[in-house]
């Protein structure tokens, strides 16, 4: 197999060398042209008669007699570096004229270089010198950077045993993914156990999930658990401007892996080279050659040797079908957003080295952070630790964690922003409208906090709702309740002030998106019934939906959406109108304190006759 690959390797080296030789030749030609141009600018041809006149006028210092010309050095005094020359003439009186005028003259003793030797010195030698210097620089850089400067060599970083410093103990909330990967590691350690019943080692596993869910962390944990060489490389490391370099790197990577088998290869962001070769996604010769070589190498190695390929992506829909078929990536492991238990374990992992005070309740933080990924939780814990240090404390408390959570969703407080009294009343009634309508309805999430303090996210205030339990399904009634709550802020503005402000723009945008999903995806429209009018895009990235129906149907869906939003808005308006006294009392309380809790609001609702503020 090595003998077959040698011609291909030589061909790749030749392809890599050709651009360098072309560049070196151009540089050498330009350099010689500049030298010759400079020499020509310092020499000026004159006639023999002018030469004799210069000698007789004392304007010549010395003359060099060459085989085909006379080189004339002018007398000092004009400050010019120009040397004159004239053709060699058979003049027997020349010697006498030169002696008579005290002009030094001599015959050139050096022999003129042959044209062949001159060509070698002027063109070939500089190219050879540049190549040698370039090779030395590349070898030196390769030694310092682990071979990353070599065009055709793999840029994979090799980890052995626990050099990554990460194990499965550092990965929480991904039990299913760890179980699948643990089986692969066990296969590498105990192949005979599986060979007894004829089981074969899976060739590859594809990790798929949203950004921040821990795909790369899982791969590093595999490196920590495997006790076999672990090759880590990003898909973009294969891509170069020179055609064929990516394919050469793929070959080199698998050659290294075969020599160190059993081992694991991890390709992060494989969509950089594994995109579908369908013209819909565009065409790129270098990327397609690299993908073709990757497919060939995956088919070419024997899985019994113990070479396993792991790859990660958050864009699986763009990958080529040939890459995903059985026999290449046999397993597709979804690294999803963690549930409540997973978030709690993740918080416990990230707080292992954090000094916590006794009042910290990680369960409440895990409950509040529904939908957060591992990276979000790590950032939350770090922000809490930074806040504790900033406030001069030596331990992180519950307030630090909750404040960090609020800062992630709304940004930090803008203490320099001063609202007018009218704006503060508007914001207060707007936020209380959200909170009061949520409290007056069934199927709504409890209100945890209401504030009218401006934040860096652009919000002049916000209402925080926290679910009581982890939910994976939502009923139509719950979604209607959520829509009504979102539109209650605008309803409060209209009811109290008789106006509409820009403060409801984000609420309207969220309500429109939710209502459109109810009609086009969830089958919750009386008019369209169970017909799906749109399809979800990449659910691991933006998750935007695309309409998949006729234009007339899309227009009808928009009309249905308007009716749904109007219905929810009118419901919110009616709830606030019937409870106007509570709305005014809670808004006044919020104006005085600027931030209140959900419990304080519920106390006013349950005991409306009790003054919220002390006299």
N, C-alpha and C positions, 0 to 999 in steps of 0.2 A: 504493500500500500504506500509506503514511503517513497519507493522508486517511481510510482506513478505520479506522485504529487510533486516530485522535484521539477519536472518541466513546467508545471503550472506555477510553482514558486519562482523559478527563474524568469518566467514571462511577467509575473507581477513585479519582480525587482526591476526588470527592464522598463516596464511602464512607469515605475516610480522614478527611474533614473533619467528617462528621456526629457521630462520637463526641466530637470536640473541642468542637463547638458545644453539644452536650447538656451536657457537663461545665461549660463556661463559663456556660451559662444557670443551671444548678443553683447554681453558686458565687455568681453575681450575685444570684439570688433569696434565697439564704440570707444574703448580706451585707446586702442591703437590709432583710430581716426583722430582723436583729440591730440595725441602725442605728435602725430605727423602734421596736423594743422598748426600746432604750436611751433614746431621746428620750422615749418614753412614761413611762419610770420616773422621769424628771426633771421631769415636769409633773403637777400635781394640780388637778382642777377643784373649785371651791368655789362656793357660792351667792352671789348679789349681796349679800344681807344680811350674810353673813359677811365679805365684802369691805369693806363700809362699817364694820363693827365693828372690823376690823383697822386701817382708816385712823384711826378715832377713838381707838384704843388705841395709836397710834404704832408699829404693827408693819409698816408698809409704807414701803419706801425710794423706789420709783419705780413708775410705771404706764405701759405702752406701749399706746396705743389703736390696735387693728387694725380692719380693716373688719368683722369678725364677732365680735371678742372683746376682752377686756382682759387683757393679760399683766401679772401682779403680781409684782414682785420684793420679797421680804420684807426687813425691816430686818436689817442684819448683827448677829450675836450668837448665833444658834442653831447656826451651823456647818453648816447644811444647804444643799445646792445645788438644792433643789426650787424650781421656779417655779410659782406658782399662776396659774390663769386662770379667768375667768368670762364669761358671755355679755354682749354689749353691750346695755345697757338705755337707753331714752330718758329720762334723768334730768337735767333742767336744773339741779338743785342740785349735781350731782357736781363741777363745776369749783370751786364755792365751798368744798365740803367738803375737796377736795384742797389748795386754797390755804390754808385755815384751819389744816390740820394739817401744813403745810410738806412736802407730798409732791410730788416731781418727776413731771411727767407730760408726755407728748409723743405725737404721732401718727406711726405708721410711714410712712416716706417711700418705701420700696421697694415696687414693685408685685408682687403675688403671681404666681408663675410659672404659666403655663397647664398643664393636665394633660398635654397632648401633649409639651410641652418637658420637663416634669418626668419623664415616662416615658423620653424619649430620654436625659436626663442620668443617670437612675437605673439603666437597664437596657441600653440599646443602647450607650452610650459605654463602659462597663466591658468589655463583650464585645469591642468593636472594639479597645480598648487591649490586652486580653489576647491577642487574635489577632495583633496587630502584634508584641508582645513575643515571643510564641511563634515567629512566623516568623523574627524576627531571631536568636533563640537557635538554631533549627534550621539556618538558613543558616550561622551561625558555626560550629556543631558539624560541619556537613557539610564545610566548607572545611578544618577542622582534622583531621577523621577520614576524609577521602576520600569523603564522601558516605554514610557508613555510618549516619547518623542519619535519612536520608530513608526514610519508610515504603515508598513504592512504587518506590524506585530499587534497582538491583542493588547488592549488597554485594561484588561481585567486585573483587579486587585485581589490578591490571594490571601485568604485568612485560613489559619490552621488552628484546630481545636477551639479554644475560647478567647481568641485574640480580639474579637469584637466586643467583649465585655457584656454581651446581652444573651440571656437564656430565656426559656419559656416562662420562667418565674417572673420575668419583667414584662410579659405580655398578658394582659387581662382582658376579659370580655370577648374573647374570640375562641371559645372552647372547641367549636366544630372545626375551625380552620387548624387549630393546634393538633387536634386528633388526626386529621388527614396528613399533616406534615410529620407528626410523630411516627406514623406508620411507615413513611418513607425512610425516616432516619433508622427505625428499627430494622427495616429491610437491609439497609447498608451495613448495619452492625451484625445482624444474624441472618444472612442470606440462606443458610441451610434449612432454617425453620420453614421458610416459604417454599424452598425447592422440593421439600419432601412431598408436597401435594401438587407440585407442578405450577405454582404461582410465579408470575413474572413481575419484575420490578417495573412500575410505571415509568415511561420515558420522561414525562414532563407533567408539571402542574402549573396552571395559570391562576394567579391571585387577582381577583377582580373586586373593586370596591371604590367608594368615594374617597376623595383626597383627605388625608389625615386619619384614616381608619387603622393604619398600622401595617400596611402591606410590606414596606421595606423593613420595618421593625421585626415583623415575623421572619423575614428572610435572614436578618442578622441573628435572630434567636436560633434559627436552624444552624447557622455557622457555629453558635456557641454550644449547641447540643450534639452536633454531628460527629466530632472527633475525626473528620476527614477534611481534606483540602476543600475550600469554598471559594469559588471564583465569582467575584462581584463586578458587574459591568452595567453601564447604562446603555439603552438603545441608541442614544445620540452619539456615543463613542465610536460606533461603527461608521457613521456618516462622514464623508470627506468630499472635497470638491473634485478629487481625482477619481475617475471611473476605475473600479476594480480594487480600490484600497479596502473598502468595506468587506468585500468578499474575502480578501486576503486575511483580514483580521479575524473573520469568522473561522476560516481554516486553521489559523494559528491558535485561536482559543480552544478549538476542539482537539488539536494536536497536544496542547499542554494538558488538557483535561484527561486525555487518553493515557498519557504518560503517568499521571498521578491518580488514576482510578484505584479504588472507588472515590468519587468526589461529587460535588454539587456545583452546578453553574446557575447563577442568578442573573437574569437580564431585567433590569428595572426599566420602566416606561418602554415596553417592547413595541408599542404602537408607533414609535419613531421610525422603525424599520419594517414593521409587520403590517402596514396598512394594505387594504385590499388593492389588488392590481387592476381593479375595475376602473375604467376611464372616468367614472363619476367622481372619484377622489383625486383625479389628476395623475400624471405619469412622471416618473423620475427614474432614469436609467440606472443611476448609481444605487438608489434605494432598492429597486427591483432586483438588481443583480445580487445585492447583499441578502435580500429575502430568499431568493432562489438558492443561494449557497447555504443559508441557514436551514432551509428545508432539506437540502441534500445531506447536510452533516447530521441532522437529527435522524434521518433514515439510515445513514451509513454506519453509525456506531452501534455496538452490541450492548444492550441494556444489562446483559449478564455480567459485564465488567463493572457495573456499579456507577455509571455516570447518569445523574439525574439533572434535569433542566427545570428550574423554577423561573417564572416570569411574572411581572406585575403590570397592570394597566388599569386606568379608569375609563377607557374608551373601547370596550370589547366589540362594539358594533362596527368599528372601522377595521378590525383585523381581517386578514385574508382567510377565506374558508379553508384553504389548504393547510394553514398553520394550526387550525383548531380541530382538525379531524382526529379521530381515534388513531393511536399509534404515534402521534407526535405529542400533543398536550392531552394526555388521557384524562386528566382531572381538571375541573374548573372549580376553584375554591372561592366562594364569595366571602369577602371580608366586610361585613355589614356594620352599620352603626350599632353600637352596643345597646342592649336593653337596660332596665333599671339595675339588675344584678351585675351586668357587665360594667356599667358606669361606676357602681359602688366599688367593685374590685379595682377598676382603673384608678379611681381616686385614692384607694388604699396603697396602690403601687407608687403613685406619684407623691404621696405624702410620707413615704417611709423615711426619707431623710429630712423631713420638715418637722420642726418642733411645733407641736400643736397644743393649744390650751385645753382645759377640761371641758369647756362648753361647746367644742366642735362636734357637730352631728353631720357626718358625711352622708347619712341616708337622706337628709333633707336636701343637701346639695345635689345628690344623684337624682332625687325626685324632681328638682327644679330644672335640671339640665337635659330634659328630654330632647332627643335628636342630636345631641352633641357627640362629636367623635373624640377619639383618644387625644388628638393634638389639641382640641379645644379645652379638654379637661386639664391637660398638662399646662397649658397657658394660663388657665384660671388659677391653678394652685400657685404657679410662679408669681402671678400678679398679686395674689394675696400675701405671699411671703415678702414681696417688695413693699407692699403697703405697710405691713407690720414693721419693717425696718425703718421706713420713712416716718412712721409715727413714734419711733423710739421704743418699741416693744421687742421682747426677746422670744415671743411665741405668736403663732398665728391663731386668731380666734374666729368664731363663727361670723362675726360682722365683717372681718376681712374677706372671707370666702364669699359671702353674699354680695358685698360691695364689688368684688372682682367680677362676679357673675353679672351684675347689673352693668358694669363698665364694658363687658364684652358685648352685651346686647344693645346698650344705649350710649356707650362712651362715658368719659368722665364728666364731672360737673363743670359747667362754664361759670365760674364765680364772677367773672367780669361782666357778664351780660345782665343788663338792668332793663326789666320790662316796665312799661307804663301800667298804671292802675287798671286801665281798661283792658290791656292785654292780659294782665294777671287774672282778672275776673273771667275773661273769655277762656283762657287756658284752664282755669279751675273748673268752670262749668263743663267744659269739653271733657276733661278727664273724669269728673264725677259722673257725667252722663254714661261713659263706658262702664264704670264700676257699678253704678246703681242698676242699670239694665241687666248686667251680668248677675247681680245679686237677686234680682226679682224674677229671674227665669229658672226653669228646671234645665237640667242637662248642661249647665255651664260650669266652667272651672272656677274655683274660689279665687277671690281677689286677695292678693298678698300685700300689695303696696300701691299707693297713689302718690305721685309727686308732681309739682309744678316747677321744679328746679330745671333750668335749661341744661342740656347735655351736648357734648361735642359731636354726637351723631346728627345734630340738627333738630332733634326733638326738643320742644319747649316744655315738655312734661310727658309722662307716660303712666299707664296703668299696667301693673304686673299681675298676671294670673298664673297660679301654679296648680297643676293637676294633683288630685289626691292619690291617684294610682296610675300605673303604666297602662296605656291603652294602645291597641294596635288596629282597632276598627272604629269607625265613626258612623253613627246613624244619621239619617236625613234630618231628624229632629235636632240632633246635636250641631249639625252644620248650619241649620237655620238659626239656631241660638247664637252661634259664633258670628254669622253675618249680621244679625240684629245688634249684637254687642259692638261690632266694628263700626256700624253706621250710627250708633247712639251718640257719639261725640258731635257729629254734624247736627243731629236732631236736637241736642241740648242747645247748641248755638242758635238754631232757628227758633226754638221755643222761647228762650230767655231774651235774646238780643234782636231777633227778627232779621238776622243777617247770616251770611255765609263767609267763611274765611278760608285761607289757604292751609290752615292747620290740619284739615281733614284729608289732605291729598294722599298721605300714606295709607290711611284707613280705607279710602275709596279704592286705591290700587289693590290692596290685599283682598277686599271684599269682591272686587271684580274678578280677580284671578280665581278665588275660591268658588264663586258662583258659576264661572265658566266651566270649571272642572265638574261641578255637580251636573251641569246640563250636558256637556259633551263627552265626559268620560265615565261618570258614576251612574248614569242612567236614572237620574232623579228628577227628570222633567216629565210632566204629564203629557206634553205635546209630542215629544220624541220617544218616550218610553225607554226601551232597552237598547236603542240604536246608539252606537259609538260614533261620534262625529269628529273625534280627533284621536291622535295617537301620541304617546309619550316619546320624547326624544331621549337623549342620554340621561338615564336616571341617576347615574353616578356623578354627573357634573351639574349643569344648570337645571335639568329636568323639564325644560320648556316643552310644551305640547304643540303639535302641528295639526291644523284642520285637515280632515280627510273626508271632505264631502263637497257637494256642489256649492257654487257661490250663493244660489238662492237659499239653500239650506243653512249656510253660514249666516246669512242675513236674518233668517227666521230665528236662528239660535241667539243672535244678538238681541232681537226683540224680546225673546223669552227671558234673556238675562236682565234686561231693563225691568220687566215685570217683576221678576224675583227680587231685585234690589229695592224697587219701590215698595214692594210688600213688606220687606224687612225694615225699611226705613220708617214706614208708617206705623209699624208695630212698635218700634223703639220710641217714636214720637208720642204715641198713645200711652205707653208705660210711663214716660216722664211726665206727661200732662196729668195723669192720675196721681202721681207722687211728687207733685211740684214742691210741696212743703219739705219733704226729705231732700230733694235736690238742692233747695236753697240752704238748708241747714248744713248739709255735708260740704257744700261748696264754700260756705262761710268758714267752717272749721278748717278746711284745707287752705283757704287764703291766709288764715292766721298762723298755721303751723308749717305750711309749704310741703310737708311730707307726712302722710299718715299711713297706718297699717290697715289691712283688711279687717282686723278685729275691731279697731276703733270705729270703722265705718259700720260694721254689723251691730255694734253697740248702739249707735244712733238709730239704725233701722228698727232694732228690737225695742228700744225705749225712746221713742221720738219726743216725749215730754220732758226727758231729763236733759238739762243744758249740757252741751258737749264741752263748752269752755267754762272754766270757773269764773264766778262773778268778780 
